[in-house]
Amino acid sequence: MEAAVAVLEAAAEKNAVAAAAAREAAVAASDAATGAAGVATSAKEAAAAALATANQAAAASSTAKEVALAAEAAATRAAWVATAAKKAAAAALATADQAAAVSSTAKDAAIAADAAAKEKEAAAAATAKELAAAMRYFKKRRFHQIDDGGRGNSSCDDGGSLDLISALPDQVLGTIISLLPTKDGARTQAISRRWLPLWRSAPLNLVVKFEVYIKKGKLIASASNIKLIASVSKILSEHRGHARRLSLELLNATDFPAPGGGCNIDDWLRSQALDGLQELNFNYTSDRDMPLSVFRFAPTLRVAMFGFCRFPESISTLRLNFPCLKQLELFGVKITEDGLHSMLSGCTALESLDLRHALGIAGLCISSQTLRSLCFSAHSKKGVTSQLVIKDAPSLERLLLLPPSLDTAPVIIRMIRTPKLEILCLRSQGISKLQFGTTIFQKMIAVSLTTKIHTMKVLVLDSIGPNLDAVVDFLKCFPCLVSLYIISDPTKDMNNAREYDPLDPIECLELHLKKVVLMNYDGSKKPCVDFAKFFVLNAKLLKEMEIQVINNGNDDWMTNQQKQLCVENRASRDARIELKIDTRKSYIRMDTHDLSMADPFDSRPFY
């Protein structure tokens, strides 16, 4: 029994051990199940993430497919464009070939035309040569009869050629003779019998200039003048043709003796040989009034110049009419204001008036429908202000205001109506007031710029300093200015370092100014350098700038000046800026009556 109990106990122990092992296995299995559940959950999450990634990949694949399809379509279109371009290139090549063929054809045609023209020219030359030979033969026979009275003598020169000038009509030869000086015109009578009667019947061009010399400070007439006076009297008494031009340059007429008494200028002027006179140059320095017989030419005169004459006071009552007069010059004459206004009122066709240093003129008022050019220089009494008023001059294109005499009072210039004024010369000495409409300059400084002159194209200015501010005021007044000439009087105390303000543009610098000439440039003075540099850096359409240097600088000095002027940084890249050594200039020479020049100062010498 004990053995059985022992067996049962042993079996019970084994079962307990087995139960414990089973329990431990169950616990381990439970832990394993729990771990497996966690792994399953992680796997589930990973699967969900993988599914999302797969969905995104699918969407990207779809987009990529669409992009590929679009790229394929673009490639198809590019291929079509390339094909069209290839066809166009082929067509252009064909057109070029056709053009080359046409050009070759045109070239051949031009060569053929040139050859034909040369053939026609040669034929024409041959025909002309034959005609000329026939004409020479005809004229030779004709002039044998005219020049030699039909005696058959040859009119050929020593070389055997015919004198074709003599074959011209009498009227043409007479015009040629009238353009020669008096002595040369008279000498044509010695050429041949053909020319013998021509000078006496040709339009008369008579120049009478007496010779003088200085003795003890006085002008004395030369003894040769007696012969000259006799020759003039003879010419006037024998000449049968009408008169074209008379030039009398006399001093005091009482100083020139003539056969039988004094020099009677009045008799000369009344000669029938001077009937119909067209041009008169009358310089008559005398303490007596000029002879009234001068004015008998008023109906026919076209050009008249009176120098140093004393006009009679009665001229204002004569009511003279000069219906053909186009050019009138009065230089250093003595005439009353009433006489001058009366004379000008009778010049109904006057185009050019040059009035300089006229004594006794304190006020002049211009009203003319035909006047195109006016040159004026005052010469009034001390303490009396001269005044020039241009009241109505619808045709006036040029106004040349030259410096007054040194001993005169200030001058006032007023322009009321000058709608065509294009050229203005302002020599500022003595001009105290200048007025264009409502724009006013006092001593060349603008005090009012309310009126702008858009017709002005050319301007000449005196400028002390030079004064850039004063010049800029004129540029603003004349916004369409094309050419600017500055006669500078250099000083050291002028400040011209001015910056150009693009917010306040100057129209002529921006759009119109093409030419600048600066005279009396002193490169050693900063005001001159700054003045010139302003135009170099700001004139945007400038074509040429001439800087006339008064310094005796060498090449290195000139190069340094170009650096100071900033030529390399010029506003207009097309501008030609030239510095050249020159002399100091104080006044300008020009032909005031030459109306054919758009710029009368261009290529003219300044002195």
C-alpha positions in Angstrom: 0.0 0.0 0.0 2.8 2.2 0.9 4.2 1.4 -2.4 1.0 2.3 -4.1 0.8 5.5 -2.1 4.4 6.3 -3.1 3.5 5.7 -6.8 0.5 7.9 -6.5 2.5 10.6 -4.8 5.2 10.4 -7.5 2.6 10.6 -10.1 1.0 13.5 -8.4 4.3 15.3 -8.4 4.8 14.7 -12.0 1.4 16.0 -12.8 2.1 19.1 -10.7 5.3 19.6 -12.6 3.6 19.1 -15.9 0.8 21.5 -14.8 3.3 24.1 -13.9 5.1 23.6 -17.2 1.8 23.8 -19.0 0.9 26.9 -17.1 4.3 28.5 -18.0 3.7 27.4 -21.6 0.3 29.0 -21.5 1.7 32.2 -20.2 4.4 32.2 -22.9 1.7 31.4 -25.5 -0.4 34.3 -24.2 2.6 36.6 -24.4 3.4 35.3 -27.9 -0.2 35.9 -28.9 -0.1 39.4 -27.5 3.2 40.1 -29.5 1.6 38.6 -32.6 -1.4 40.8 -32.2 1.0 43.9 -32.1 2.8 42.7 -35.1 -0.5 42.2 -36.9 -1.5 45.7 -36.0 1.8 47.1 -37.3 1.5 45.0 -40.4 -2.0 46.4 -40.9 -0.8 50.0 -40.5 2.1 49.3 -42.9 -0.3 47.8 -45.4 -2.5 50.9 -45.1 0.6 53.1 -45.7 1.7 51.0 -48.6 -1.8 51.2 -50.0 -1.7 55.0 -49.8 1.7 55.1 -51.4 0.4 52.9 -54.1 -2.5 55.3 -54.7 -0.1 58.2 -55.0 2.1 56.3 -57.4 -0.9 55.5 -59.5 -1.9 59.2 -59.6 1.7 60.3 -60.5 1.8 57.6 -63.2 -1.4 59.0 -64.6 0.0 62.6 -64.6 3.3 61.4 -66.2 1.2 59.7 -68.8 -0.7 62.9 -69.5 2.6 64.9 -69.7 4.0 62.4 -72.1 0.9 62.7 -74.3 1.3 66.5 -74.3 5.0 66.2 -75.1 4.2 63.9 -77.9 1.6 66.4 -79.3 4.1 69.3 -79.0 6.7 67.2 -80.8 4.2 66.5 -83.6 3.5 70.2 -83.9 7.2 71.1 -83.9 7.8 68.5 -86.7 5.0 70.2 -88.7 6.5 73.7 -88.1 10.0 72.3 -89.2 8.4 70.9 -92.3 6.8 74.2 -93.1 10.0 76.1 -92.4 11.9 73.7 -94.7 9.3 74.4 -97.4 9.6 78.2 -96.9 13.4 78.0 -97.0 13.1 76.1 -100.3 10.7 78.7 -101.6 13.1 81.5 -100.5 16.0 79.8 -102.1 14.0 79.6 -105.3 13.0 83.3 -105.0 16.7 84.2 -104.5 17.6 82.2 -107.5 15.0 84.1 -109.5 16.2 87.4 -108.1 19.7 86.5 -109.1 18.5 85.7 -112.5 16.6 89.0 -112.7 19.6 90.9 -111.4 21.8 89.3 -114.0 19.2 90.2 -116.6 19.1 93.8 -115.3 22.9 94.0 -115.4 22.9 92.8 -118.9 20.2 95.3 -119.8 22.1 98.1 -118.1 25.3 97.2 -120.0 23.3 97.2 -123.2 21.7 100.5 -122.4 25.0 102.1 -121.5 26.4 100.9 -124.8 23.4 102.2 -126.6 23.8 105.6 -124.8 27.4 105.8 -125.7 26.6 105.1 -129.3 23.9 107.8 -129.2 26.3 110.2 -127.5 29.0 109.5 -130.1 26.4 110.0 -132.8 25.2 113.3 -131.2 28.8 114.5 -130.8 29.5 113.8 -134.4 26.4 115.6 -135.5 27.2 118.5 -133.2 30.7 118.6 -134.7 29.3 118.7 -138.2 26.8 121.5 -137.2 29.6 123.5 -135.5 31.7 123.3 -138.6 28.8 124.5 -140.7 28.1 127.3 -138.3 31.7 128.4 -138.2 31.7 128.5 -142.0 28.5 130.5 -142.0 29.7 132.9 -139.3 33.1 133.3 -141.0 31.4 134.5 -144.1 29.0 136.7 -142.2 31.7 138.4 -140.0 33.9 138.9 -143.0 31.2 141.2 -144.3 30.4 142.9 -140.9 33.8 143.3 -139.4 35.8 144.1 -142.5 33.3 145.8 -144.7 33.1 142.9 -147.1 36.7 143.0 -148.1 37.2 139.3 -147.3 39.8 139.7 -144.5 39.8 136.8 -142.0 38.3 137.3 -138.5 40.3 134.3 -137.1 42.9 134.6 -134.4 46.6 133.8 -134.8 45.9 130.1 -134.3 43.3 130.1 -137.1 40.3 129.7 -134.9 37.2 131.9 -135.2 36.4 134.5 -132.5 33.0 133.0 -131.3 32.5 135.6 -128.5 32.2 138.3 -131.1 29.4 136.3 -132.7 27.2 137.0 -129.7 24.3 139.5 -130.1 25.0 143.2 -129.3 22.7 143.0 -126.2 24.7 140.1 -124.7 28.0 141.7 -125.4 26.8 145.0 -123.9 25.8 143.2 -120.7 29.2 141.7 -120.5 30.9 145.1 -120.9 28.7 146.6 -118.3 30.0 144.2 -115.7 33.6 145.2 -116.3 35.3 148.1 -114.4 35.1 151.4 -116.3 38.6 151.3 -117.7 38.4 147.7 -118.9 35.0 148.4 -120.5 36.4 151.3 -122.4 39.4 149.2 -123.6 37.1 146.7 -125.3 36.8 149.3 -128.2 40.3 148.3 -129.2 39.5 144.6 -129.8 38.1 145.0 -133.3 35.7 147.1 -135.4 33.0 144.7 -134.2 33.6 145.9 -130.6 34.2 149.6 -131.4 30.6 150.9 -131.0 29.6 148.5 -128.2 30.9 150.2 -125.1 29.3 153.6 -125.9 25.9 151.9 -126.4 26.2 149.3 -123.6 24.7 149.8 -120.1 27.1 152.2 -118.4 29.0 151.0 -115.3 30.8 154.2 -114.2 33.1 154.1 -111.1 34.6 157.4 -110.0 37.1 157.2 -107.2 39.3 160.2 -106.5 42.9 159.7 -105.3 44.0 161.4 -102.1 47.1 161.6 -99.9 47.8 162.8 -96.4 49.8 166.0 -95.8 50.2 167.5 -92.4 47.2 165.5 -91.1 44.9 166.5 -93.9 43.5 164.7 -96.9 44.7 166.4 -100.1 43.4 165.6 -103.6 45.9 164.3 -106.1 46.7 166.3 -109.2 45.7 163.3 -111.3 42.1 163.9 -110.3 42.0 166.8 -112.9 42.4 164.2 -115.7 39.9 161.9 -114.0 37.3 164.7 -113.9 37.8 165.5 -117.6 37.5 161.8 -118.5 34.2 161.4 -116.5 32.7 164.5 -118.2 33.7 163.2 -121.6 32.2 159.7 -120.9 28.9 161.2 -119.8 28.7 163.5 -122.7 29.4 160.8 -125.4 27.7 157.7 -123.9 24.5 156.8 -125.9 23.3 153.8 -123.9 21.4 153.7 -120.6 23.1 153.6 -117.2 23.3 150.5 -115.0 25.6 151.5 -112.1 27.2 154.7 -110.8 29.8 154.7 -108.0 31.0 158.1 -106.8 33.5 158.0 -103.9 34.3 161.7 -103.2 35.6 163.7 -100.4 34.7 167.4 -100.1 33.8 168.2 -103.7 35.3 171.7 -103.4 38.7 170.1 -103.0 38.7 168.7 -106.6 39.4 171.3 -109.3 37.9 170.9 -112.7 38.6 172.6 -116.0 37.0 176.0 -115.9 36.2 175.9 -112.1 35.1 173.5 -109.4 34.0 169.9 -109.7 30.3 170.2 -110.6 28.8 166.9 -109.3 25.3 168.2 -109.9 26.0 168.4 -113.7 27.2 164.8 -113.7 24.1 163.6 -111.9 21.8 165.4 -114.3 23.5 163.9 -117.4 21.1 162.1 -119.8 23.6 159.3 -119.9 22.5 158.4 -116.3 18.8 158.2 -117.2 17.3 154.9 -115.9 20.1 154.3 -113.3 19.6 151.1 -111.4 22.5 151.0 -108.9 24.0 154.0 -107.0 26.9 154.0 -104.6 27.3 157.6 -103.4 30.0 158.4 -100.8 30.1 162.2 -100.4 32.0 163.6 -97.5 31.1 167.2 -97.4 30.1 170.0 -95.0 27.3 170.8 -97.5 24.1 169.0 -98.3 24.2 166.4 -100.9 22.8 167.6 -104.3 19.0 167.0 -104.7 19.7 165.8 -108.3 20.6 162.4 -106.7 16.9 161.8 -106.1 16.0 162.0 -109.8 17.0 158.3 -110.0 14.3 157.3 -107.4 11.9 155.8 -109.9 14.5 153.3 -111.3 16.9 152.5 -108.5 17.1 148.9 -107.3 20.2 149.2 -105.1 21.4 152.4 -103.3 24.2 153.0 -100.8 24.8 156.4 -99.3 27.9 156.9 -97.1 28.9 160.0 -95.0 26.4 162.2 -96.8 24.4 165.0 -95.3 20.8 164.7 -96.4 18.9 168.1 -96.9 16.3 168.8 -94.3 13.8 169.3 -97.1 13.9 165.6 -97.9 10.9 165.1 -95.6 8.8 167.3 -97.8 9.8 165.8 -101.1 7.6 162.7 -100.7 10.1 160.6 -102.6 9.0 157.2 -104.0 11.4 154.4 -104.7 9.1 151.8 -106.2 11.9 149.4 -107.4 14.4 149.8 -104.6 15.2 146.5 -102.9 18.5 147.3 -101.1 19.2 150.4 -99.2 22.4 151.2 -97.1 22.9 154.3 -95.1 26.3 154.5 -93.4 27.4 157.4 -91.2 24.9 159.7 -92.9 23.4 162.9 -91.3 19.6 162.8 -91.6 16.6 163.9 -89.6 14.2 161.4 -88.1 11.4 162.8 -90.2 13.5 162.7 -93.3 14.4 159.1 -92.7 10.9 158.0 -92.1 9.7 159.8 -95.1 12.3 158.2 -97.3 11.6 154.7 -95.9 7.8 155.1 -96.4 8.5 155.6 -100.1 10.4 152.3 -100.4 7.5 150.1 -101.1 9.5 147.1 -102.4 12.4 147.3 -99.9 13.8 143.9 -98.8 17.1 144.8 -97.1 17.9 147.8 -95.0 21.4 148.5 -93.5 21.4 151.5 -91.2 24.6 152.1 -89.3 25.8 155.0 -87.3 23.2 157.4 -88.7 23.7 160.8 -87.0 20.8 162.4 -85.4 18.5 159.4 -85.2 17.2 158.8 -81.7 14.1 156.9 -82.6 13.2 154.6 -85.5 9.9 152.9 -86.1 9.8 150.1 -88.8 6.6 149.1 -90.5 7.1 147.3 -93.8 5.3 144.5 -95.6 8.3 143.6 -97.7 11.4 144.1 -95.5 13.3 140.8 -95.0 16.6 141.9 -93.5 17.4 144.8 -91.1 20.9 145.7 -89.9 21.0 148.5 -87.3 23.6 150.3 -85.2 22.8 153.4 -83.2 24.6 156.7 -83.1 22.6 159.3 -81.2 23.8 162.2 -79.1 25.3 161.7 -75.7 22.6 161.4 -73.0 19.9 160.5 -75.5 18.6 157.0 -75.5 18.1 155.5 -78.9 15.1 153.3 -79.6 14.3 150.9 -82.4 10.7 149.7 -82.6 9.8 147.1 -85.2 6.0 147.7 -85.2 4.9 145.5 -88.1 7.3 143.5 -90.2 5.5 140.3 -91.4 8.3 139.4 -93.8 11.3 140.1 -91.6 13.7 137.1 -91.4 16.9 138.7 -90.1 17.6 141.3 -87.5 21.3 142.2 -87.0 21.9 144.5 -84.1 25.5 145.7 -84.1 27.3 147.6 -81.4 26.5 151.3 -81.2 29.2 154.0 -81.4 31.3 154.2 -78.2 30.0 157.7 -77.2 26.3 156.9 -77.5 23.7 156.4 -74.8 22.0 153.0 -74.2 19.7 151.5 -76.9 16.2 150.1 -76.4 15.0 147.4 -78.9 11.3 146.5 -79.1 9.8 143.9 -81.5 6.1 144.0 -81.6 5.2 141.9 -84.7 7.9 139.8 -86.4 6.2 136.4 -87.1 9.0 135.1 -89.5 12.1 136.2 -87.6 14.7 133.4 -88.0 18.1 135.0 -87.6 19.1 137.3 -84.8 22.5 138.9 -84.1 22.7 140.6 -80.7 25.9 142.5 -80.0 25.0 143.4 -76.5 27.1 146.5 -75.8 24.8 149.4 -75.3 21.5 147.4 -75.5 19.9 148.3 -72.2 16.5 146.7 -73.0 15.4 144.1 -75.4 11.7 143.1 -75.8 10.0 140.3 -77.7 6.3 140.7 -77.1 6.0 140.3 -73.3 9.5 138.8 -72.9 11.9 141.3 -71.6 15.7 141.3 -71.2 17.4 144.0 -69.2 21.1 144.3 -70.1 20.8 140.9 -71.7 19.5 139.3 -68.4 15.9 137.9 -68.7 13.4 139.5 -66.3 10.4 138.0 -68.1 10.2 134.9 -70.3 6.5 134.8 -71.0 6.8 134.8 -74.8 8.8 132.2 -76.8 9.9 132.7 -80.4 9.6 129.3 -82.1 10.7 130.6 -85.5 14.2 131.6 -84.4 16.9 129.3 -85.9 20.2 131.2 -85.8 21.5 133.3 -82.9 24.7 135.3 -82.4 25.4 136.6 -78.9 28.1 138.6 -77.1 28.7 137.2 -73.7 30.9 138.6 -71.0 32.3 135.8 -68.8 30.9 134.0 -70.8 27.7 134.1 -68.8 26.0 130.7 -69.0 22.9 131.8 -67.1 22.2 134.6 -69.6 22.7 132.4 -72.6 20.4 129.7 -71.2 17.7 132.3 -70.8 18.0 133.0 -74.6 17.9 129.2 -75.3 14.6 129.0 -73.4 13.2 132.0 -75.3 14.2 130.4 -78.6 13.2 126.7 -78.2 13.8 125.7 -81.8 17.3 127.2 -82.2 19.6 125.3 -84.5 22.8 127.3 -84.7 24.4 129.3 -81.8 27.4 131.6 -82.1 29.0 133.0 -78.9 31.5 135.9 -79.0 33.0 135.5 -75.6 34.8 138.0 -73.4 36.6 135.7 -70.9 36.7 136.7 -67.2 37.7 134.8 -64.1 34.9 135.7 -61.7 32.0 134.1 -63.5 30.5 130.9 -62.1 29.4 128.6 -65.0 29.4 125.3 -63.1 25.7 124.6 -63.7 24.1 121.2 -63.6 21.5 120.4 -66.2 18.1 119.6 -64.6 16.3 116.9 -66.6 13.1 117.8 -64.8 13.3 121.3 -66.3 14.5 120.4 -69.8 15.6 123.0 -72.4 13.8 122.2 -75.6 16.5 123.3 -78.1 19.2 121.3 -76.2 16.9 118.2 -76.3 15.6 118.4 -79.9 17.1 121.1 -82.2 20.5 122.6 -81.5 23.0 121.1 -84.0 25.8 123.7 -84.2 27.7 125.7 -81.6 30.6 128.1 -82.3 32.5 129.5 -79.3 34.9 132.3 -80.1 37.7 133.6 -77.8 37.9 130.4 -75.7 40.4 130.7 -73.0 41.2 127.2 -71.7 43.2 128.6 -68.7 40.0 130.1 -67.2 37.5 127.8 -65.6 34.3 129.8 -66.6 35.2 129.2 -70.3 35.8 125.5 -69.7 32.5 125.1 -67.8 30.6 127.1 -70.4 31.8 124.9 -73.3 31.4 121.7 -71.3 27.7 122.5 -70.6 27.0 122.2 -74.4 29.2 119.1 -74.8 27.4 117.2 -72.1 23.8 118.4 -72.7 23.2 119.1 -76.5 21.7 115.8 -77.4 21.5 116.4 -81.2 24.7 118.3 -81.6 26.4 117.7 -85.0 29.4 120.1 -84.8 31.0 122.3 -82.2 33.8 124.7 -83.1 35.9 126.0 -80.2 38.2 128.8 -81.3 41.1 128.8 -78.8 43.1 132.0 -78.1 45.7 130.1 -76.1 49.0 129.0 -77.8 48.8 125.4 -76.6 50.6 122.4 -78.0 49.2 119.0 -78.8 49.4 117.9 -75.1 47.6 121.0 -74.0 44.9 120.4 -76.5 44.5 116.8 -75.4 44.2 117.9 -71.8 41.5 120.5 -72.8 39.5 117.7 -74.4 39.6 115.8 -71.2 38.5 118.8 -69.2 35.6 119.3 -71.6 34.6 115.6 -71.2 34.5 115.1 -75.0 34.4 111.3 -74.6 31.2 111.6 -72.6 29.5 114.0 -75.0 25.7 113.8 -75.1 25.6 113.4 -78.9 27.8 110.6 -80.1 27.6 112.0 -83.6 29.0 115.4 -82.6 32.3 116.5 -84.1 34.0 118.7 -81.5 37.0 120.7 -82.8 39.4 122.9 -80.9 41.6 125.1 -83.1 44.0 127.9 -82.4 42.6 131.3 -83.5 42.9 135.0 -82.8 40.7 137.1 -80.5 37.6 138.4 -82.3 35.4 141.4 -81.4 33.0 141.8 -84.3 31.6 140.0 -87.3 31.7 140.6 -91.0 28.9 139.6 -93.3 27.0 140.6 -96.3 23.7 141.9 -94.9 22.0 142.0 -98.3 22.7 138.3 -99.2 19.3 136.7 -98.5 20.1 133.4 -100.2 22.0 131.9 -97.2 20.0 130.1 -94.5 22.9 130.8 -92.1 24.7 134.0 -93.1 27.4 133.4 -90.4 28.4 130.0 -91.6 31.9 129.8 -93.0 32.3 133.5 -92.5 35.4 135.1 -90.9 35.0 136.7 -87.5 37.2 139.6 -86.6 
